């Protein structure tokens, strides 16, 4: 399942504590910014059954954790996307020199 609108203070163990009452948790993770090393405000929980996930969504969507109403949904992807490099790579500097420049500019 997908959880969003998390406070930056919420940690992985907090998610596990709040959601374990719905069933056995196979995996749980809050997504972190690789540069700043802080929460990006969303995470994922994998239960061992669809019933547990559906129960968690039903009861936890809109639930207040650390002063914020979380959004709980069934995740739409069964497989994670390819990881991003976590930093802006910018434009190709070698192409800048090959551009034509206007004499009037």
Secondary structure, DSSP 8 states (H G I E B T S, - for coil): -EEES--TT--HHHHHHHHGGGS-EEEEEEEE-TTT-SEEEEEEEEESSHHHHHHHHHHHTT-EETTEE-EEE--S-SS------SS-----HHHHTTS---S--
